[in-house]
Amino acid sequence: MSRKAPADADIISDEELTELLADAEGTTPEEIERGAAELDLASPEEATVVDE
């Protein structure tokens, strides 16, 4: 089953998301980036899709 975002969905960039997360956590975007780097997250293009 494929899921598509609605045409009017708000789409933000990675940088905007990082800034929002930093603001919500009371930290800096740099700290968010360092924390993400430590997690070694795969990009969505490399993610495995599991259909349950």
C-alpha positions in Angstrom: 0.0 0.0 0.0 1.5 3.3 -1.0 1.0 6.5 1.1 1.2 9.9 -0.5 1.2 13.2 1.3 -1.7 15.5 0.5 -1.0 18.1 -2.1 -1.4 20.9 0.4 0.8 19.3 3.1 3.4 21.6 4.5 6.9 20.3 3.6 9.9 21.7 5.3 13.6 21.2 4.6 16.0 19.3 6.8 17.5 22.5 8.0 14.1 23.9 9.0 13.3 20.6 10.9 16.6 20.8 12.7 15.9 24.4 13.8 12.4 23.4 15.0 13.7 20.5 16.9 16.5 22.6 18.5 13.9 25.3 19.5 11.6 22.6 21.0 14.4 21.0 22.9 16.0 24.3 24.1 19.3 23.5 22.3 21.2 24.6 19.2 20.8 23.2 15.7 24.5 22.1 15.9 23.7 19.9 19.0 20.8 18.3 17.1 23.1 17.6 14.2 25.8 16.1 16.4 23.2 13.9 18.1 21.8 12.7 14.8 25.4 11.9 13.6 25.9 9.8 16.7 22.8 7.8 15.9 24.1 7.0 12.4 20.6 7.3 10.8 20.1 6.0 7.2 18.6 8.4 4.7 15.0 7.6 3.7 16.3 6.5 0.3 18.3 3.8 2.0 15.6 2.7 4.4 14.0 -0.7 4.3 10.2 -0.6 3.8 8.3 -3.2 5.8 4.7 -3.9 4.9 2.9 -5.3 8.0 
